[in-house]
Amino acid sequence: MKRLILIPLVCLLALSACGQEPTSSDVIAVPTAAVPASVPTLPPPVVESTSPASDASDQPAAEEVEVEIVVEEAEVAPAPEAEAESAEEVVEEPEVEVVEPEPTVDESILPEVNIVNLGDKSGQAGELLVLAGRAARRTNQSLVARLISLDGRELLSQEIEELDFGAWETTITLPSTFSGQARFAVDVLNEDGSSAAGDSILVNITPDTGQDRYLILDQPGPEGTGTSDYYLFFDGFANKPVDFKISIAVLTDNCRTQVSRQSFPMNGSGSWRGFVQIPQDVTGEACAIAWFGEAGSADRREAQYLINVVPKDEGTGTTIGWPKAGDTIKSGQTVFFQGVTVNPTDETLSIQIRLADGSVAAGDIVTVQSFGYWEAELLIPVDVTGEVQVVADGGNGSDTILLEVE
């Protein structure tokens, strides 16, 4: 700033030396400092200096003055750069649901199935049983095999894959907890589980006596017969029965309705026997069932057979319930016998022990009690040994068993 003030003073001194009054035109224009540019990229202003109006040759040279122009560059913040995309823009395509075309169902196919018996329809509990047959079904139907107890419980179920030309074959494992008769059924099932066609057969299952626990039902056996308003005799063998108790029952209405039942204790493993009375109004097909243990438990064992119940006035026959055929008895001892006879003559029953030559070693005539029950006690002679026949006859039919005498 001091340097700028000195410039006009020097000029005035020079003019005074020449004896001339300075005029307005003689005043040297003093350049001013340029205003700092607001934008640093603009070029700095150019400063022009002017000479006096008189000829330069007539005027003494003016002292050259250096003028320093300072231009301060303003600090300008850099222009903000466009924010980079943090990630590429993703364009989501709408999901397109792929709908599989439904298989064509040939309505002309009539569902049907049959079971062909290729051999024995029986097996031992726990073993395999092979069954086969033919079937026709639509593409939206399945072929299912089931093993069903006589009282309607499903023991097993499995789907069958068809073989060539509509033939099918399946292998089932017979349940180890069940014996007697069961129904093997094959059904063509609709998508809702209903049956479009079906076939079934009875299979016989013998108990596995090699198990630690098992149950045998000897009487009534397959095709057994009972009579309305009479006792039906049961007997068999039990190994390790649960709670040492056996239960027996008769069921009707496709084996869904229990009409009679009895339970009795056992001292341990061994032979067992019991009776139930068939109601007077029950006739036709029924089921005889024996079991121990709770339903569904691993220790349960059961046996089931179909029987036929005839009306009271049509029934005949006699049954020796005890001892069992093949048992051994002692000579010189009294043996207890019991059984059932239906519609006996004169309400009496004759029982005899016969030797191999046909002679009678012992015998008696007893009165038949209510519901056809009878019992007798016979002394076996001390000189009798070997095999003997026991014959019971109520006049309406007889029953014979063989016993061994020691």
C-alpha positions in Angstrom: 0.0 0.0 0.0 2.9 2.4 0.7 4.3 1.7 -2.7 1.0 2.7 -4.3 0.9 6.1 -2.5 4.5 7.0 -3.6 3.7 6.7 -7.3 1.6 9.9 -7.6 4.1 11.9 -5.5 7.0 11.1 -7.7 4.9 12.1 -10.8 4.1 15.4 -9.2 7.7 16.2 -8.5 8.6 15.5 -12.1 6.1 17.9 -13.4 7.1 20.6 -11.0 10.6 20.3 -12.3 9.5 21.1 -15.8 7.6 24.3 -14.7 4.2 23.1 -15.9 1.1 22.9 -14.0 -0.3 19.5 -14.0 -3.6 19.1 -15.7 -6.1 16.5 -15.4 -4.9 15.0 -18.6 -1.4 14.8 -17.3 -2.3 12.7 -14.4 -1.1 9.2 -14.8 -3.8 6.7 -14.3 -2.9 4.5 -11.5 -3.9 1.0 -11.9 -5.6 -0.6 -9.1 -5.2 -4.1 -7.9 -7.5 -6.6 -9.5 -10.2 -8.0 -7.4 -9.5 -11.6 -6.7 -11.4 -13.8 -9.1 -14.2 -15.8 -7.6 -13.4 -18.7 -9.9 -9.7 -19.8 -9.9 -9.8 -21.0 -13.5 -10.4 -17.5 -14.9 -7.2 -15.7 -16.2 -5.9 -12.8 -14.1 -6.8 -9.3 -15.3 -4.3 -7.4 -17.6 -3.2 -4.0 -16.2 -2.6 -1.3 -18.9 -0.6 1.9 -18.1 -1.2 5.2 -20.1 1.5 7.8 -21.1 1.1 11.6 -20.7 -0.5 13.5 -23.6 2.7 15.4 -24.6 5.3 14.0 -27.0 7.6 11.6 -25.3 10.6 13.2 -26.9 9.9 16.5 -25.2 9.3 15.1 -21.8 11.9 13.7 -19.5 11.6 10.0 -19.0 9.5 9.1 -16.0 11.0 6.9 -13.4 9.9 3.4 -14.1 7.8 2.0 -11.3 7.3 -1.6 -10.8 3.8 -2.5 -9.8 3.3 -5.9 -8.2 -0.2 -7.2 -8.5 -1.0 -9.9 -6.0 -3.9 -12.1 -6.9 -5.0 -14.5 -4.1 -6.5 -17.6 -5.3 -9.7 -18.4 -3.5 -10.0 -21.9 -2.2 -12.9 -23.4 -4.0 -14.4 -26.6 -2.8 -14.3 -29.2 -5.5 -17.6 -29.8 -7.2 -19.3 -32.9 -5.8 -18.9 -35.9 -7.9 -21.8 -38.0 -8.8 -22.2 -40.8 -6.2 -21.2 -44.0 -7.7 -23.7 -46.8 -7.7 -23.0 -49.0 -4.8 -24.3 -52.0 -6.7 -25.5 -52.7 -10.1 -29.2 -52.2 -10.5 -31.0 -55.6 -10.4 -34.1 -56.0 -12.3 -36.2 -58.8 -10.7 -38.1 -60.8 -13.1 -41.6 -62.0 -11.9 -41.8 -65.6 -10.9 -43.5 -67.8 -13.3 -45.3 -70.8 -11.8 -44.7 -73.9 -13.9 -47.9 -75.9 -13.9 -47.3 -79.5 -14.8 -49.9 -80.9 -17.1 -52.2 -83.3 -15.3 -51.9 -86.9 -16.6 -54.6 -88.0 -18.9 -57.0 -90.3 -17.1 -58.4 -93.0 -19.3 -62.0 -93.1 -18.2 -62.6 -96.2 -20.4 -60.5 -98.3 -17.9 -62.8 -100.1 -15.5 -60.9 -100.6 -12.2 -60.7 -104.2 -11.1 -58.5 -106.5 -9.0 -58.3 -110.2 -8.1 -56.1 -112.4 -6.0 -54.7 -115.5 -7.6 -53.8 -118.3 -5.1 -50.4 -119.5 -6.3 -49.9 -121.8 -3.3 -50.7 -122.3 0.3 -52.5 -119.3 1.9 -50.9 -119.9 5.3 -47.7 -119.2 7.1 -46.1 -118.8 10.5 -46.2 -115.6 12.4 -43.1 -113.5 11.6 -42.5 -115.2 8.3 -43.0 -114.0 4.7 -46.0 -114.8 2.6 -46.1 -114.2 -1.2 -49.4 -113.4 -2.9 -50.1 -112.4 -6.5 -53.0 -111.5 -8.8 -54.1 -109.1 -11.6 -55.5 -105.6 -11.6 -56.6 -102.8 -13.8 -56.5 -99.2 -12.7 -56.4 -95.6 -14.0 -53.3 -93.4 -13.8 -54.7 -91.5 -10.8 -55.4 -94.6 -8.8 -53.2 -96.8 -6.6 -53.0 -100.5 -5.7 -52.7 -101.2 -2.0 -52.4 -104.5 -0.1 -53.5 -104.8 3.6 -53.7 -107.5 6.2 -56.8 -107.0 8.4 -57.8 -108.8 11.5 -61.3 -110.4 11.6 -62.4 -107.6 14.0 -61.3 -104.9 11.4 -58.0 -103.8 12.7 -55.3 -103.1 10.1 -52.3 -105.2 10.8 -50.2 -104.0 7.9 -50.5 -102.0 4.7 -48.2 -101.6 1.6 -48.5 -100.3 -1.9 -48.2 -102.7 -4.8 -46.2 -101.9 -8.0 -47.9 -103.5 -11.0 -45.9 -105.9 -13.2 -46.2 -106.3 -16.9 -49.6 -106.7 -18.4 -51.5 -105.8 -15.2 -50.0 -108.6 -13.1 -49.0 -107.9 -9.5 -47.1 -109.7 -6.8 -46.3 -108.7 -3.2 -44.6 -110.2 -0.2 -45.9 -109.5 3.3 -44.4 -110.2 6.7 -46.9 -111.9 8.9 -47.2 -110.1 12.3 -45.5 -112.0 15.1 -48.2 -111.0 17.6 -51.2 -112.5 15.7 -52.3 -116.0 14.9 -55.5 -117.7 13.6 -57.3 -116.2 10.6 -56.9 -112.7 9.0 -58.1 -111.2 5.8 -55.6 -110.3 3.1 -57.2 -107.5 1.0 -56.1 -105.7 -2.2 -57.9 -102.5 -3.3 -57.7 -100.1 -6.2 -57.9 -96.8 -4.3 -59.1 -93.4 -5.6 -57.2 -90.2 -4.8 -59.5 -89.6 -1.9 -58.8 -93.0 -0.4 -62.1 -94.6 -1.3 -62.0 -98.1 -2.9 -62.9 -98.4 -6.6 -62.5 -102.2 -6.6 -61.2 -104.8 -4.3 -60.7 -108.5 -3.5 -59.8 -110.4 -0.3 -59.0 -113.9 0.9 -58.6 -115.5 4.3 -55.0 -116.5 5.3 -54.1 -118.8 8.2 -51.4 -117.8 10.5 -49.9 -120.3 12.9 -48.2 -119.0 16.1 -44.5 -119.0 16.4 -43.8 -121.3 19.4 -40.1 -120.4 19.3 -40.9 -117.0 20.7 -40.5 -116.2 24.3 -44.2 -115.3 24.5 -47.0 -116.8 22.4 -50.7 -117.9 22.5 -52.4 -120.9 20.9 -56.1 -121.3 20.3 -57.0 -124.9 19.6 -60.8 -124.8 20.0 -62.8 -123.5 18.4 -60.6 -123.7 15.3 -61.3 -122.8 11.7 -64.8 -123.6 10.7 -65.8 -124.1 14.3 -69.5 -124.2 15.2 -71.5 -122.8 18.0 -75.2 -122.9 19.0 -77.4 -120.1 20.2 -78.1 -120.2 23.9 -75.3 -122.8 24.5 -71.8 -122.6 25.8 -69.0 -122.4 23.3 -65.8 -124.1 24.5 -62.4 -122.6 24.2 -59.0 -124.1 24.9 -55.4 -123.7 24.0 -51.9 -123.0 25.3 -50.3 -119.8 26.6 -46.6 -119.1 27.2 -45.9 -116.2 29.6 -49.3 -114.6 29.5 -49.3 -111.0 30.6 -50.7 -110.6 34.1 -51.4 -114.4 34.0 -54.8 -113.8 32.5 -56.6 -115.1 29.4 -59.6 -113.4 27.8 -62.0 -115.0 25.4 -65.0 -113.5 23.5 -67.5 -114.0 20.7 -68.2 -111.1 18.2 -70.9 -110.7 15.6 -71.9 -108.0 13.0 -68.8 -108.7 10.9 -66.9 -109.2 14.1 -67.5 -105.7 15.3 -69.9 -106.3 18.2 -68.9 -108.3 21.3 -71.8 -110.4 22.5 -70.1 -112.4 25.2 -66.8 -112.4 27.0 -65.0 -114.1 29.9 -61.6 -113.8 31.6 -59.9 -116.2 33.9 -56.5 -116.4 35.7 -53.6 -118.8 35.0 -50.9 -120.0 37.4 -48.2 -119.6 34.8 -47.5 -120.9 31.3 -49.5 -124.0 30.2 -52.8 -125.2 28.9 -56.0 -123.2 29.4 -59.7 -123.6 28.8 -62.9 -121.6 29.2 -66.5 -121.2 28.2 -68.7 -118.3 27.0 -72.5 -118.4 26.4 -73.7 -117.4 23.0 -76.8 -115.3 23.3 -80.1 -116.9 22.1 -80.7 -114.3 19.4 -77.2 -114.7 17.8 -77.0 -116.7 14.6 -74.8 -116.8 11.5 -71.2 -115.8 11.0 -69.3 -114.8 14.1 -65.7 -114.6 15.5 -64.1 -116.5 18.4 -61.2 -114.5 19.8 -58.7 -115.2 22.6 -55.9 -112.9 23.8 -53.8 -111.6 26.6 -52.1 -108.2 27.0 -53.3 -104.7 26.1 -54.2 -103.9 22.5 -51.3 -102.2 20.7 -48.7 -103.3 23.2 -45.6 -105.3 22.2 -46.6 -108.1 24.7 -50.1 -108.6 23.3 -50.8 -111.9 21.7 -54.1 -112.9 20.1 -55.8 -115.5 18.0 -59.0 -115.2 15.9 -61.2 -117.7 14.0 -64.4 -117.4 12.1 -67.2 -119.7 13.4 -70.8 -120.3 12.4 -73.6 -120.0 15.0 -76.7 -122.1 14.3 -80.1 -121.6 15.9 -80.8 -123.4 19.2 -83.3 -125.9 17.8 -80.9 -126.8 15.0 -77.8 -127.4 17.0 -76.3 -130.9 17.5 -73.0 -132.4 18.6 -70.8 -133.0 21.7 -67.4 -131.7 22.6 -64.9 -133.0 25.1 -63.2 -129.9 26.4 -60.9 -131.4 29.0 -58.5 -133.2 29.0 -57.0 -132.3 25.6 -56.4 -134.8 23.0 -52.9 -136.3 23.4 -52.6 -135.6 27.1 -51.1 -138.1 29.5 -53.1 -139.4 32.5 -52.1 -141.7 35.4 -53.5 -145.2 36.0 -55.1 -145.7 39.3 -56.1 -142.1 39.5 -59.5 -140.2 39.1 -59.5 -138.1 36.0 -61.8 -135.0 35.6 -63.7 -134.6 32.2 -65.8 -131.7 31.0 -67.4 -130.5 27.8 -70.5 -129.3 26.0 -73.3 -131.2 24.3 -76.1 -129.5 22.3 -79.8 -130.7 22.5 -78.9 -134.0 24.2 -81.3 -136.9 24.3 -83.0 -137.2 27.7 -80.6 -134.4 29.0 -78.0 -137.0 29.7 -74.5 -137.9 28.3 -72.6 -141.1 28.2 -68.8 -141.1 28.6 -66.5 -144.2 28.3 -62.8 -145.1 28.4 -62.2 -147.8 25.8 -59.1 -149.9 25.3 -57.5 -150.8 22.0 -59.6 -154.0 21.8 -62.8 -152.1 22.2 -63.5 -153.1 25.8 -64.7 -150.4 28.2 -62.2 -149.7 31.1 -64.4 -147.1 32.8 -67.6 -145.2 32.1 -70.5 -143.2 33.4 -73.8 -141.4 32.5 -74.1 -137.8 33.6 -76.7 -135.1 33.5 -76.3 -132.3 31.1 -76.5 -128.9 32.9 -77.6 -125.5 31.7 -76.3 -124.3 28.3 -75.1 -127.8 27.5 -72.3 -128.0 30.0 -71.4 -131.4 31.4 -68.6 -132.8 33.6 -67.6 -136.3 34.8 -65.0 -138.1 37.0 -63.7 -141.5 36.1 -61.3 -143.8 37.9 -58.6 -145.3 35.6 -57.9 -148.9 36.5 -54.4 -149.6 37.8 -53.8 -152.3 35.1 -54.6 -150.0 32.2 -51.6 -148.5 30.4 -50.9 -147.2 26.9 -53.3 -145.5 24.5 -57.0 -145.3 25.3 -60.0 -143.7 23.7 -62.4 -141.4 25.5 -65.9 -141.3 23.9 -68.6 -138.8 24.9 -72.1 -139.2 23.4 -75.2 -137.1 24.2 -77.4 -139.0 21.7 -77.1 -136.2 19.1 -73.6 -136.8 18.1 -70.3 -137.9 19.8 -66.8 -136.7 20.3 -63.7 -138.9 20.6 -60.2 -138.1 21.8 -57.0 -140.2 22.4 -55.2 -140.1 25.7 -52.0 -141.8 27.0 -52.2 -143.8 30.2 -49.0 -144.3 32.3 
